[in-house]
Amino acid sequence: MKTYLSTLCIVALLFSSCDQTTGTKENGSLIANKTISYINAPGSGKQFAERSPISLELTLRSVPEDLDSVIFYINGEIVYSSIERSEKYSFSYSDTLNQMGRRTFKTLLKSKGGTEEENSVSFAITSANEPVQYTYKINATYPHDVQAYTQGLEFSNGSLFEGTGLDGRSELRLVDRITGKVIKSVPVESNYFGEGITIMEDKIFQLTYRARTGYVYDKKSFEKIREFNYETEGWGMTNDGQHLIYSDGTHQLYFLNPENFQKIRTVEVYDNGGPQNYINELEYINGEIWANIYQSDLIIRIDPMSGRVTGKIDMRGLLAPEDLHPSIDVLNGIAYDKAAGKIYVTGKNYPKLWEVSILPKAQ
């Protein structure tokens, strides 16, 4: 079973390496602890709402006689520079990247003699808006195999596909939506733990948990065509028609080229309170990424360009008392039947699959 504190511990260390770093370069070498400057603001690990002004400040313990310039960088781009001699330099910065997540603030102190001193801290940009709150309505209920430890759920041309997990029990399945019966299946290698799936054209892509190995299958025959690799653990997976998109249990989403599996970009997911950790199973619905949050009854809606959490869906109450059994686990599995405009949800070892409508929560 996927453990709750595997790579999820990484997210608790989001800014563990963000302590202010300093050093002086002499003859091209960076010498630590031989510094005359330090960053006053922002504090390491601070969070700021998008578009809000951020104070950048550098203080000099002593001002070199041969001071040449002071330069401020955000993520490697110059945002401020000065050739004035001063004990303190400050600049009000407003972030315009329209992307949530971490920023690196670096200062560079240069002397006419060629000595350079660097300082850096990291901070984060969060959403300026509280996510819209949603609830749901059940439209229809169908049987679901209680032995299916659901990791991925996907509709394609009216057919329901499911990826299941657990060591030695992981499969790719074609499932009858009405009866819940497995029409066709292929096992994942016994030493791999199956994870999320997605379908692009005539191919099915499937992740594995810790092996950093994925599979590509022929959609019709389930024949394995090839394998591919990725940099992190694999959790949930979807696609936007151009890229494979996968999660690794942190607050990050990774966009891959579906032909060569090279990483195109990484998106950090934040709401107005900070990073949204434990992102699990994914589904791409009408230009948004929907994601189960592991160990919760929450589905979030994500802007795939900025990483901003635009909505949160409270799915509590799906299970009735008679649905509970010893092996039941957590909500996980979102499928969108695009042709019919219908959304389906289930969970790991859940006895039911539900067709649901999503509704704004009454205030």
GUSEZA-618191 format. One line per 3 residues: number of its first residue (from 1); for each residue z negated, x negated, y of N, C-alpha, C. Coordinates in steps of 0.2 Angstrom, whole numbers, plus 5000, padded with zeros to 4 digits. Example, Ala and Ser with C-alpha at 12.3 -4.5 7.8 and 13.67 -1.06 7.14 Angstrom:
1) 4961:4934:4972:4961:4938:4978:4961:4934:4984; 4965:4936:4989:4964:4932:4995:4961:4936:5000;
This chain:
1) 5000:4996:4994:5000:5000:5000:5000:4996:5006; 5004:4998:5011:5004:4994:5017:4997:4994:5020; 4994:4988:5022:4988:4987:5025:4988:4988:5032;
4) 4983:4992:5035:4982:4993:5042:4982:4987:5046; 4979:4982:5044:4977:4976:5048:4982:4970:5046; 4988:4971:5044:4992:4966:5043:4995:4963:5049;
7) 5002:4964:5051:5004:4962:5057:5002:4966:5063; 4998:4971:5061:4996:4975:5067:4990:4971:5071; 4987:4967:5068:4983:4962:5071:4986:4959:5077;
10) 4993:4958:5076:4996:4954:5081:4996:4957:5088; 4996:4964:5088:4996:4968:5094:4990:4967:5098; 4984:4966:5094:4978:4965:5098:4978:4958:5101;
13) 4982:4954:5099:4983:4947:5103:4988:4947:5108; 4990:4953:5110:4996:4953:5115:4996:4948:5120; 4990:4947:5123:4990:4942:5128:4985:4936:5127;
16) 4984:4935:5120:4980:4929:5118:4982:4923:5120; 4989:4922:5121:4992:4916:5123:4994:4916:5130; 4991:4920:5134:4993:4921:5141:4988:4918:5146;
19) 4983:4914:5144:4979:4911:5148:4983:4906:5153; 4980:4905:5159:4984:4901:5163:4986:4894:5160; 4992:4892:5160:4994:4885:5158:4996:4881:5164;
22) 4993:4875:5164:4995:4870:5169:4997:4864:5167; 5000:4860:5171:5002:4853:5169:5006:4850:5175; 5005:4843:5175:5009:4839:5180:5014:4835:5177;
25) 5020:4835:5179:5025:4831:5176:5026:4824:5181; 5026:4819:5177:5027:4812:5180:5032:4809:5176; 5037:4807:5179:5043:4803:5175:5045:4808:5169;
28) 5045:4814:5171:5048:4819:5166:5043:4822:5161; 5037:4819:5161:5032:4821:5156:5027:4826:5159; 5025:4831:5155:5020:4836:5158:5013:4833:5156;
31) 5009:4832:5161:5002:4830:5159:4997:4835:5161; 4993:4838:5156:4989:4843:5157:4982:4840:5160; 4979:4845:5163:4972:4844:5166:4972:4838:5172;
34) 4978:4837:5175:4979:4833:5180:4982:4837:5186; 4979:4842:5188:4982:4847:5192:4979:4848:5199; 4982:4850:5204:4980:4851:5211:4981:4858:5213;
37) 4984:4862:5208:4985:4869:5210:4983:4874:5205; 4982:4880:5206:4980:4885:5201:4983:4892:5204; 4984:4897:5199:4986:4903:5201:4980:4908:5202;
40) 4980:4911:5208:4974:4916:5210:4976:4923:5207; 4982:4925:5208:4984:4931:5206:4992:4931:5204; 4994:4935:5199:4989:4940:5195:4985:4937:5190;
43) 4980:4940:5188:4976:4938:5182:4980:4938:5176; 4978:4934:5172:4982:4934:5165:4980:4940:5161; 4986:4943:5159:4985:4949:5155:4984:4955:5159;
46) 4985:4955:5165:4984:4961:5169:4991:4966:5168; 4990:4972:5169:4995:4977:5169:4996:4981:5175; 5003:4982:5177:5004:4985:5183:5010:4990:5182;
49) 5009:4996:5185:5014:5001:5184:5020:4999:5187; 5026:5001:5184:5032:4999:5186:5033:5001:5194; 5037:4997:5197:5038:4998:5205:5032:4997:5209;
52) 5026:4996:5207:5021:4994:5211:5021:4987:5213; 5018:4986:5220:5018:4979:5222:5013:4975:5218; 5015:4968:5217:5011:4964:5213:5010:4958:5217;
55) 5004:4956:5218:5002:4950:5223:5003:4944:5218; 5007:4939:5220:5008:4932:5217:5004:4927:5222; 5000:4924:5219:4996:4919:5224:4995:4912:5220;
58) 4996:4907:5224:4995:4900:5222:4990:4896:5227; 4985:4893:5224:4981:4889:5229:4981:4882:5227; 4981:4878:5232:4981:4870:5231:4974:4868:5233;
61) 4971:4864:5228:4965:4861:5229:4965:4855:5235; 4971:4852:5235:4973:4847:5240:4980:4848:5241; 4982:4846:5248:4989:4847:5249:4992:4840:5249;
64) 4997:4838:5245:5000:4832:5245:5004:4830:5251; 5003:4824:5253:5007:4822:5259:5014:4822:5258; 5017:4821:5252:5024:4821:5251:5026:4828:5248;
67) 5023:4833:5249:5025:4840:5246:5032:4841:5248; 5036:4843:5243:5043:4845:5245:5044:4852:5245; 5041:4856:5240:5042:4863:5240:5038:4866:5234;
70) 5037:4873:5235:5033:4877:5230:5038:4883:5229; 5039:4884:5222:5043:4889:5220:5040:4894:5215; 5041:4900:5216:5038:4905:5211:5044:4908:5207;
73) 5043:4909:5200:5048:4912:5196:5045:4918:5192; 5049:4923:5191:5047:4928:5186:5052:4928:5181; 5050:4927:5174:5055:4926:5169:5060:4922:5170;
76) 5059:4916:5173:5064:4911:5174:5068:4912:5181; 5067:4917:5184:5071:4919:5190:5067:4917:5196; 5070:4914:5201:5066:4912:5207:5065:4919:5211;
79) 5059:4920:5213:5058:4926:5218:5055:4924:5224; 5053:4917:5225:5050:4915:5231:5050:4907:5231; 5051:4904:5237:5051:4897:5238:5049:4896:5245;
82) 5045:4890:5246:5043:4888:5253:5043:4880:5253; 5045:4878:5259:5045:4870:5260:5039:4869:5265; 5035:4874:5267:5029:4873:5271:5024:4870:5267;
85) 5019:4866:5271:5013:4863:5268:5008:4868:5270; 5004:4870:5264:4999:4875:5265:4994:4874:5259; 4988:4877:5260:4983:4877:5255:4984:4883:5250;
88) 4988:4888:5253:4989:4894:5249:4996:4897:5250; 4999:4900:5245:5005:4903:5245:5005:4910:5242; 5008:4915:5245:5007:4921:5242:5014:4925:5243;
91) 5015:4930:5239:5021:4934:5239:5020:4940:5236; 5022:4946:5239:5022:4952:5236:5028:4954:5232; 5027:4955:5226:5033:4956:5221:5033:4963:5218;
94) 5039:4966:5219:5040:4972:5215:5045:4972:5210; 5043:4974:5204:5048:4973:5198:5053:4978:5198; 5059:4976:5197:5065:4980:5198:5069:4980:5191;
97) 5066:4977:5186:5070:4976:5180:5071:4983:5176; 5067:4988:5177:5068:4994:5174:5067:4993:5166; 5062:4989:5165:5061:4988:5158:5053:4986:5157;
100) 5050:4990:5152:5043:4989:5151:5041:4982:5148; 5035:4980:5149:5033:4974:5145:5031:4968:5149; 5031:4963:5145:5028:4956:5147:5033:4953:5152;
103) 5029:4950:5157:5033:4945:5162:5029:4939:5162; 5033:4933:5163:5029:4927:5164:5030:4925:5172; 5025:4923:5175:5025:4921:5182:5023:4913:5181;
106) 5028:4910:5184:5027:4902:5184:5028:4900:5191; 5024:4895:5193:5024:4891:5199:5026:4884:5198; 5030:4881:5202:5032:4874:5202:5031:4871:5209;
109) 5027:4866:5208:5025:4862:5214:5029:4855:5214; 5033:4854:5219:5037:4848:5218:5035:4843:5224; 5035:4837:5223:5034:4832:5228:5040:4828:5229;
112) 5041:4825:5235:5047:4821:5237:5047:4815:5232; 5041:4813:5229:5042:4807:5225:5044:4808:5218; 5045:4815:5216:5048:4817:5210:5043:4820:5205;
115) 5036:4820:5207:5031:4823:5203:5032:4831:5203; 5031:4834:5198:5031:4841:5197:5025:4844:5194; 5022:4850:5196:5017:4853:5193:5018:4860:5192;
118) 5017:4862:5186:5018:4869:5184:5012:4873:5182; 5012:4879:5184:5007:4884:5182:5010:4890:5179; 5007:4894:5174:5010:4900:5172:5005:4905:5169;
121) 5006:4911:5171:5002:4917:5167:5007:4922:5165; 5005:4927:5161:5008:4932:5159:5005:4939:5161; 5009:4944:5163:5006:4950:5165:5011:4955:5162;
124) 5010:4962:5162:5014:4967:5159:5016:4973:5164; 5022:4975:5163:5024:4981:5167:5023:4987:5162; 5020:4993:5165:5019:4999:5161:5022:5004:5164;
127) 5023:5010:5161:5026:5016:5164:5022:5018:5170; 5026:5021:5175:5022:5024:5180:5020:5031:5179; 5023:5034:5174:5022:5041:5173:5019:5042:5166;
130) 5014:5047:5166:5011:5050:5160:5016:5053:5156; 5017:5052:5149:5022:5055:5145:5021:5062:5145; 5026:5066:5144:5026:5073:5143:5023:5075:5136;
133) 5018:5080:5136:5015:5081:5130:5018:5087:5127; 5019:5087:5120:5023:5092:5116:5019:5094:5110; 5020:5100:5108:5018:5102:5101:5024:5104:5097;
136) 5023:5108:5092:5028:5110:5087:5027:5117:5085; 5033:5120:5082:5033:5126:5079:5037:5125:5072; 5034:5127:5067:5037:5127:5060:5042:5132:5059;
139) 5048:5130:5058:5053:5135:5057:5055:5137:5049; 5054:5132:5045:5055:5132:5038:5051:5127:5034; 5049:5128:5028:5045:5124:5024:5049:5123:5017;
142) 5049:5117:5015:5053:5115:5008:5048:5111:5004; 5049:5110:4998:5045:5106:4993:5047:5099:4995; 5042:5094:4994:5043:5087:4994:5039:5084:4989;
145) 5043:5079:4986:5040:5075:4980:5033:5071:4982; 5028:5073:4979:5021:5070:4981:5021:5063:4979; 5025:5061:4974:5026:5054:4972:5030:5049:4977;
148) 5033:5053:4982:5037:5049:4987:5033:5046:4993; 5032:5040:4993:5028:5036:4998:5033:5035:5004; 5034:5040:5008:5040:5040:5012:5040:5035:5017;
151) 5045:5031:5018:5046:5026:5023:5052:5027:5027; 5057:5030:5025:5062:5032:5029:5065:5039:5027; 5068:5042:5032:5071:5049:5031:5077:5050:5035;
154) 5082:5052:5032:5089:5052:5036:5093:5057:5034; 5096:5061:5038:5102:5066:5037:5108:5063:5038; 5113:5064:5034:5120:5062:5035:5125:5067:5032;
157) 5129:5070:5036:5134:5075:5034:5130:5081:5030; 5124:5083:5032:5121:5088:5028:5117:5086:5022; 5117:5080:5021:5113:5077:5015:5107:5073:5017;
160) 5102:5074:5013:5095:5071:5015:5094:5065:5011; 5093:5059:5014:5092:5053:5011:5085:5051:5012; 5082:5047:5007:5075:5045:5008:5074:5038:5005;
163) 5070:5034:5009:5068:5027:5007:5060:5028:5005; 5058:5025:5000:5051:5026:4998:5048:5019:4997; 5042:5018:4997:5039:5011:4997:5034:5011:4991;
166) 5030:5006:4992:5025:5003:4987:5028:4998:4982; 5024:4993:4980:5027:4988:4976:5028:4991:4969; 5034:4989:4967:5036:4992:4960:5038:4999:4960;
169) 5038:5003:4965:5039:5010:4965:5044:5012:4971; 5047:5007:4974:5051:5008:4980:5058:5010:4978; 5061:5015:4981:5068:5018:4979:5072:5020:4986;
172) 5078:5020:4985:5082:5024:4989:5085:5030:4986; 5084:5036:4989:5085:5042:4986:5090:5047:4990; 5094:5051:4986:5097:5056:4989:5093:5062:4986;
175) 5091:5067:4991:5087:5072:4989:5090:5079:4991; 5088:5084:4987:5090:5091:4988:5085:5093:4993; 5087:5095:4999:5083:5097:5004:5079:5104:5002;
178) 5083:5108:4999:5080:5115:4997:5075:5114:4992; 5076:5110:4987:5071:5110:4981:5067:5104:4981; 5069:5099:4985:5065:5093:4985:5066:5088:4979;
181) 5071:5090:4974:5072:5086:4968:5077:5080:4970; 5076:5075:4967:5080:5069:4968:5086:5070:4964; 5092:5069:4968:5098:5070:4965:5101:5063:4962;
184) 5099:5058:4966:5101:5051:4964:5097:5046:4967; 5095:5041:4963:5091:5036:4966:5093:5029:4963; 5091:5024:4967:5091:5017:4965:5085:5013:4967;
187) 5082:5009:4962:5076:5006:4963:5077:5000:4968; 5072:4998:4972:5072:4992:4975:5069:4987:4971; 5071:4981:4971:5068:4975:4967:5060:4976:4966;
190) 5058:4975:4960:5051:4977:4959:5046:4972:4963; 5048:4966:4966:5044:4962:4970:5044:4964:4977; 5048:4969:4979:5049:4971:4986:5046:4977:4987;
193) 5044:4978:4993:5041:4985:4996:5046:4988:5000; 5048:4994:4998:5054:4997:5002:5051:5000:5009; 5055:5000:5014:5053:5002:5021:5059:5007:5023;
196) 5060:5007:5030:5064:5012:5033:5071:5011:5031; 5075:5017:5032:5082:5017:5031:5086:5020:5037; 5092:5018:5037:5097:5021:5042:5104:5021:5039;
199) 5108:5026:5042:5115:5026:5039:5120:5025:5045; 5125:5021:5044:5130:5020:5049:5137:5021:5045; 5141:5026:5047:5147:5027:5043:5146:5028:5036;
202) 5149:5023:5032:5148:5024:5025:5143:5019:5022; 5138:5016:5026:5134:5012:5023:5126:5014:5025; 5122:5013:5020:5115:5014:5021:5111:5007:5021;
205) 5107:5006:5026:5103:5000:5027:5096:5002:5026; 5093:4997:5022:5086:4998:5020:5082:4992:5022; 5076:4992:5025:5072:4987:5026:5067:4986:5020;
208) 5064:4980:5020:5058:4979:5015:5052:4976:5020; 5046:4977:5017:5040:4976:5021:5039:4969:5024; 5037:4964:5019:5036:4957:5021:5041:4952:5019;
211) 5046:4954:5015:5050:4949:5013:5055:4947:5018; 5056:4951:5024:5061:4949:5029:5068:4950:5026; 5069:4954:5021:5075:4955:5018:5077:4962:5018;
214) 5083:4964:5020:5086:4971:5020:5092:4971:5015; 5093:4978:5013:5099:4979:5009:5104:4983:5012; 5110:4982:5011:5116:4987:5013:5119:4990:5006;
217) 5119:4997:5006:5122:5000:5001:5128:5004:5003; 5132:5005:4998:5138:5010:4999:5134:5017:4998; 5136:5021:5004:5133:5027:5004:5134:5032:4998;
220) 5140:5032:4996:5142:5036:4991:5139:5034:4984; 5140:5028:4982:5139:5026:4975:5131:5023:4975; 5128:5021:4980:5122:5018:4980:5122:5011:4978;
223) 5128:5008:4977:5129:5001:4975:5127:4997:4981; 5123:4991:4979:5121:4987:4984:5127:4982:4986; 5129:4982:4992:5134:4978:4995:5132:4971:4996;
226) 5127:4970:5000:5124:4964:5002:5117:4964:5004; 5114:4958:5006:5107:4958:5009:5108:4955:5015; 5103:4956:5019:5102:4953:5026:5095:4951:5028;
229) 5094:4947:5033:5088:4944:5034:5086:4946:5042; 5080:4946:5043:5077:4948:5050:5071:4944:5051; 5068:4943:5057:5063:4938:5059:5056:4941:5058;
232) 5055:4947:5057:5048:4949:5056:5047:4954:5050; 5041:4957:5050:5040:4962:5045:5045:4968:5046; 5047:4972:5041:5051:4978:5042:5047:4984:5041;
235) 5048:4989:5046:5044:4995:5045:5049:5001:5046; 5050:5003:5052:5055:5009:5053:5062:5007:5055; 5067:5011:5054:5074:5009:5055:5078:5015:5058;
238) 5082:5014:5063:5087:5019:5065:5093:5016:5068; 5097:5019:5071:5103:5016:5074:5105:5021:5080; 5109:5018:5085:5111:5022:5090:5119:5022:5090;
241) 5122:5021:5084:5129:5021:5083:5132:5014:5085; 5129:5010:5088:5131:5003:5089:5127:4998:5086; 5120:4999:5086:5115:4994:5084:5111:4997:5079;
244) 5109:4992:5074:5103:4994:5070:5097:4993:5074; 5092:4997:5074:5086:4997:5078:5080:4997:5073; 5075:4992:5073:5070:4992:5068:5063:4991:5072;
247) 5058:4993:5068:5051:4991:5071:5047:4987:5066; 5042:4984:5068:5038:4979:5064:5031:4981:5064; 5029:4987:5066:5022:4988:5067:5018:4986:5073;
250) 5022:4983:5078:5019:4981:5084:5022:4986:5089; 5022:4984:5095:5024:4988:5101:5032:4987:5102; 5035:4983:5098:5042:4980:5099:5047:4984:5095;
253) 5053:4985:5098:5059:4987:5094:5064:4982:5094; 5068:4980:5089:5073:4975:5089:5080:4978:5087; 5084:4976:5091:5091:4979:5091:5096:4973:5088;
256) 5099:4975:5082:5103:4970:5078:5110:4972:5078; 5115:4967:5078:5122:4968:5077:5122:4971:5069; 5125:4976:5068:5126:4979:5061:5131:4975:5056;
259) 5135:4970:5060:5140:4966:5056:5137:4960:5053; 5133:4956:5058:5131:4950:5056:5123:4949:5057; 5120:4955:5059:5113:4956:5059:5109:4951:5064;
262) 5113:4948:5069:5110:4944:5074:5106:4949:5079; 5101:4946:5081:5097:4950:5086:5100:4951:5093; 5101:4957:5095:5104:4958:5102:5099:4958:5107;
265) 5094:4961:5107:5089:4962:5112:5082:4964:5108; 5077:4964:5112:5070:4966:5110:5068:4971:5116; 5065:4977:5114:5062:4981:5119:5055:4982:5117;
268) 5051:4981:5123:5044:4982:5122:5042:4990:5124; 5038:4993:5120:5037:5000:5121:5030:5001:5125; 5030:5004:5131:5024:5005:5134:5024:5012:5137;
271) 5017:5015:5137:5016:5021:5141:5013:5019:5147; 5010:5024:5151:5006:5022:5157:5000:5019:5156; 4997:5018:5150:4991:5015:5148:4992:5008:5145;
274) 4998:5006:5143:4998:5000:5140:5003:5000:5134; 5003:4995:5130:5008:4994:5125:5007:5000:5119; 5012:5003:5117:5011:5008:5111:5012:5004:5105;
277) 5006:5003:5102:5006:4999:5095:5007:5003:5089; 5008:5000:5083:5009:5004:5077:5015:5008:5076; 5020:5006:5079:5027:5010:5079:5029:5009:5072;
280) 5031:5015:5069:5033:5015:5062:5040:5018:5061; 5040:5023:5057:5047:5026:5055:5050:5028:5062; 5057:5028:5062:5061:5029:5068:5067:5034:5067;
283) 5069:5038:5072:5074:5042:5072:5078:5042:5079; 5084:5042:5079:5088:5042:5085:5090:5049:5086; 5087:5052:5092:5089:5059:5093:5091:5060:5100;
286) 5097:5062:5101:5100:5064:5108:5098:5059:5113; 5099:5052:5111:5099:5047:5116:5092:5044:5117; 5087:5047:5113:5080:5044:5113:5078:5041:5106;
289) 5074:5037:5105:5071:5035:5099:5064:5038:5098; 5064:5042:5093:5057:5045:5091:5054:5041:5085; 5047:5040:5086:5044:5036:5081:5037:5039:5079;
292) 5036:5038:5073:5029:5039:5070:5025:5034:5072; 5019:5035:5074:5013:5030:5075:5009:5030:5069; 5009:5024:5066:5005:5023:5060:4998:5025:5060;
295) 4996:5029:5055:4989:5031:5054:4987:5036:5060; 4992:5040:5062:4991:5046:5066:4995:5051:5065; 4994:5057:5068:4999:5063:5068:5003:5063:5074;
298) 5004:5058:5077:5008:5057:5083:5015:5055:5082; 5020:5058:5086:5027:5055:5086:5028:5054:5094; 5031:5048:5095:5032:5047:5102:5040:5047:5103;
301) 5042:5048:5110:5049:5048:5112:5050:5042:5116; 5055:5038:5115:5055:5032:5119:5062:5031:5122; 5062:5029:5128:5069:5028:5131:5071:5021:5129;
304) 5077:5021:5125:5079:5014:5122:5081:5009:5126; 5082:5010:5132:5084:5005:5137:5078:5002:5140; 5073:5006:5142:5067:5003:5146:5061:5002:5142;
307) 5061:5005:5136:5055:5005:5132:5049:5010:5134; 5051:5014:5139:5046:5018:5142:5045:5024:5137; 5038:5026:5136:5037:5032:5132:5037:5038:5137;
310) 5042:5042:5135:5043:5048:5139:5040:5054:5137; 5038:5054:5130:5034:5060:5128:5030:5058:5122; 5025:5063:5120:5021:5062:5114:5020:5069:5111;
313) 5022:5069:5105:5022:5075:5101:5015:5075:5096; 5011:5080:5097:5005:5081:5093:5007:5085:5087; 5007:5082:5081:5009:5085:5075:5003:5087:5070;
316) 4997:5087:5073:4991:5089:5069:4992:5096:5067; 4989:5097:5061:4989:5104:5058:4995:5106:5053; 4999:5101:5052:5005:5102:5047:5002:5104:5040;
319) 4997:5100:5038:4995:5101:5031:4989:5107:5031; 4990:5111:5026:4985:5116:5025:4980:5113:5020; 4974:5116:5019:4969:5114:5014:4972:5113:5007;
322) 4976:5118:5005:4979:5118:4998:4984:5112:4997; 4987:5109:5003:4991:5103:5002:4988:5097:5001; 4982:5096:5002:4978:5090:5001:4977:5088:4994;
325) 4978:5082:4992:4977:5079:4986:4975:5072:4986; 4972:5069:4981:4970:5062:4981:4974:5056:4984; 4981:5057:4983:4986:5052:4985:4989:5053:4992;
328) 4987:5058:4995:4990:5060:5001:4989:5054:5006; 4994:5053:5010:4993:5047:5015:4994:5050:5022; 4999:5047:5026:4999:5048:5033:5006:5051:5034;
331) 5006:5055:5040:5013:5057:5043:5018:5051:5044; 5024:5052:5041:5029:5047:5041:5035:5050:5039; 5040:5050:5043:5047:5053:5041:5049:5058:5046;
334) 5054:5056:5050:5058:5060:5054:5065:5060:5053; 5068:5066:5052:5075:5066:5051:5079:5071:5055; 5084:5069:5058:5088:5074:5063:5095:5076:5060;
337) 5096:5082:5058:5102:5085:5056:5106:5086:5062; 5110:5081:5064:5114:5082:5071:5119:5088:5071; 5122:5089:5065:5127:5095:5065:5123:5101:5066;
340) 5117:5102:5063:5114:5108:5064:5109:5108:5070; 5108:5103:5073:5103:5102:5078:5096:5103:5076; 5094:5101:5070:5087:5103:5067:5084:5096:5065;
343) 5077:5097:5066:5073:5091:5065:5068:5092:5059; 5067:5087:5055:5063:5088:5049:5058:5083:5049; 5052:5084:5047:5046:5079:5046:5043:5080:5040;
346) 5040:5074:5037:5036:5074:5031:5031:5068:5032; 5028:5067:5026:5023:5061:5026:5023:5057:5020; 5019:5052:5019:5019:5048:5013:5015:5052:5008;
349) 5018:5054:5002:5015:5058:4997:5013:5065:4999; 5017:5067:5005:5016:5074:5007:5019:5079:5002; 5017:5085:5001:5020:5090:4996:5025:5094:4999;
352) 5026:5093:5006:5031:5098:5010:5035:5094:5014; 5041:5097:5016:5045:5094:5021:5046:5100:5026; 5045:5099:5032:5046:5105:5037:5051:5104:5042;
355) 5055:5110:5043:5059:5110:5049:5055:5112:5055; 5056:5109:5060:5051:5110:5066:5056:5111:5072; 5053:5115:5077:5055:5114:5084:5050:5111:5088;
358) 5052:5107:5093:5047:5104:5097:5047:5107:5104; 5041:5109:5106:5039:5113:5112:5035:5110:5117; 5036:5110:5123:5031:5108:5128:5024:5111:5127;
361) 5019:5107:5127:5012:5109:5126:5010:5113:5132; 5006:5118:5131:5004:5122:5137:4999:5118:5140; 4999:5119:5147:4994:5115:5151:4988:5119:5152;
